[in-house]
Amino acid sequence: MRPGRTTIGTLTTAISLLAGGLAGGLAGGLGLGLGVGVTSPANAAVVPAAAHGTKFVVLSCNDKPEVKPGTIDLACADDGLGLSHLHWTSWTSHGATGYGTFWENLCVPDCADGHVEQMPARVTLRGSAAVKAHAGDRQYTRLTAVFPRKRPTVYKLEHGKLVATHPRSWTFQI
């Protein structure tokens, strides 16, 4: 798992962090360094190490570069946040767009037994960074999910208290 890659929006996680003395990390939007990953459907192309030309990819939880993944796990440590059933409408060097299902484990009563909330989302990938051990490949560095209908619950620290918000969009460093 790679450090510094996601934001978690569950109340249980936030409370655990506060109890663990990580309140300073909450001010930055709960950036916990849990990693991000992808799971490929059968038709997703895996980028070979010796590919010719630049490929734009998303990295899986185990740093495997993938083009047009069917699933992107935004919390590799506990699989509590991500996107599935992804369909890509554009995949270029300038960015990628698509749509799918966003999921979030609400961790109520706890994360092991928590309800997983799902909602439709439009997805945009942007940014560019080199991929270690894959010369010439570039990885997208930001993912923005836009929620056209139902919105996820995201907890933010405001004036020392956790406040539930329901943003229209949510951006992740990936």
ZAMARGU-4260 file (C-alpha; in steps of 0.2 Angstrom, whole numbers, plus 5000, padded with zeros to 4 digits):
<rodrens>
0) 5000/5000/5000 | 5006/5017/4996 | 5005/5031/5009 | 4995/5048/5007 | 4982/5042/4995
5) 4965/5045/5001 | 4951/5053/5012 | 4939/5043/5023 | 4922/5050/5027 | 4915/5038/5040
10) 4911/5044/5058 | 4918/5029/5066 | 4935/5031/5057 | 4935/5050/5062 | 4931/5046/5080
15) 4945/5032/5081 | 4957/5045/5074 | 4952/5058/5087 | 4954/5045/5101 | 4971/5040/5094
20) 4978/5058/5094 | 4978/5061/5076 | 4966/5076/5077 | 4978/5086/5067 | 4976/5075/5052
25) 4957/5078/5052 | 4959/5096/5048 | 4966/5091/5031 | 4951/5081/5027 | 4955/5065/5035
30) 4970/5061/5024 | 4975/5044/5031 | 4987/5037/5019 | 4977/5021/5017 | 4981/5019/4998
35) 4970/5017/4983 | 4968/5003/4971 | 4959/4996/4956 | 4952/4979/4951 | 4951/4975/4933
40) 4936/4968/4924 | 4939/4954/4912 | 4940/4967/4897 | 4952/4980/4906 | 4969/4981/4898
45) 4984/4978/4910 | 4998/4989/4905 | 5014/4978/4901 | 5031/4984/4908 | 5038/4984/4891
50) 5024/4994/4882 | 5029/5006/4868 | 5023/5023/4870 | 5015/5032/4884 | 5000/5024/4893
55) 4990/5033/4906 | 4985/5022/4920 | 4978/5021/4938 | 4988/5010/4950 | 4980/4996/4960
60) 4983/4993/4979 | 4998/4983/4974 | 5005/4996/4962 | 5000/4987/4946 | 4996/5000/4932
65) 4979/4997/4924 | 4971/5006/4909 | 4952/5009/4911 | 4949/4999/4927 | 4932/4992/4931
70) 4934/4996/4950 | 4945/5009/4959 | 4947/5005/4978 | 4950/5022/4987 | 4954/5014/5003
75) 4966/4999/5001 | 4968/4996/5020 | 4950/4992/5023 | 4941/4992/5006 | 4929/5005/5014
80) 4928/5017/5000 | 4928/5016/4981 | 4920/5015/4964 | 4914/5000/4954 | 4905/4996/4938
85) 4915/5009/4929 | 4912/5013/4911 | 4925/5025/4903 | 4918/5037/4890 | 4936/5046/4887
90) 4954/5040/4891 | 4967/5052/4885 | 4983/5060/4890 | 4973/5076/4896 | 4962/5065/4908
95) 4948/5052/4908 | 4930/5053/4911 | 4917/5040/4915 | 4903/5034/4926 | 4899/5020/4939
100) 4894/5017/4957 | 4902/5025/4972 | 4902/5015/4988 | 4906/5019/5006 | 4906/5008/5021
105) 4897/5019/5034 | 4904/5008/5048 | 4888/5008/5059 | 4888/5000/5071 | 4906/4996/5066
110) 4916/4994/5050 | 4915/4975/5050 | 4896/4975/5051 | 4893/4992/5043 | 4881/4996/5030
115) 4888/5000/5013 | 4880/5015/5005 | 4880/5015/4986 | 4876/5029/4973 | 4879/5034/4955
120) 4894/5045/4951 | 4902/5053/4937 | 4921/5051/4937 | 4935/5062/4931 | 4954/5058/4932
125) 4967/5072/4930 | 4985/5075/4934 | 5000/5066/4928 | 5015/5058/4937 | 5028/5045/4932
130) 5025/5027/4936 | 5039/5018/4946 | 5047/5003/4936 | 5036/5007/4921 | 5046/5019/4910
135) 5036/5030/4899 | 5019/5027/4908 | 5010/5040/4917 | 4998/5039/4931 | 4983/5050/4934
140) 4985/5059/4951 | 4967/5065/4955 | 4950/5058/4955 | 4934/5068/4956 | 4918/5060/4959
145) 4902/5070/4956 | 4886/5064/4963 | 4871/5069/4952 | 4857/5062/4964 | 4861/5054/4981
150) 4877/5061/4990 | 4889/5053/5002 | 4891/5057/5020 | 4908/5065/5023 | 4913/5071/5041
155) 4923/5086/5042 | 4931/5094/5058 | 4924/5112/5060 | 4928/5122/5076 | 4934/5106/5085
160) 4918/5096/5081 | 4914/5083/5068 | 4900/5089/5056 | 4892/5078/5043 | 4892/5085/5026
165) 4884/5079/5009 | 4895/5086/4995 | 4890/5087/4977 | 4908/5081/4972 | 4923/5074/4981
170) 4941/5074/4975 | 4954/5062/4980 | 4973/5061/4977 | 4977/5044/4970
</rodrens>
